């Protein structure tokens, strides 16, 4: 009778240990999958942000060029104004 109880307790302990190892394996697998999904999501976001930034830079480049020309002309006008007020 005692050996039956010892055997039963041993079986319960072994079953518990197997269940814990199985749960740990599932937890590790889920963690690895979620890390990979997060990494892929972050990379997709960065790729999309890069494309959008390049698109905006291309869209505002003509405005930037025009403002640069305007600033140059304004500087020339200011120099002319100062030179004419000195005379």
Secondary structure, 3 states (H helix, E strand, C coil): CHHHHHHHHHHHHHHHHHHHHHHHHHHHHHHHHHHHHHHHHHHHHHHHHHHHHHHHHHHHHHHHHHHHHHHHHHHHHHHHHHHHHHC
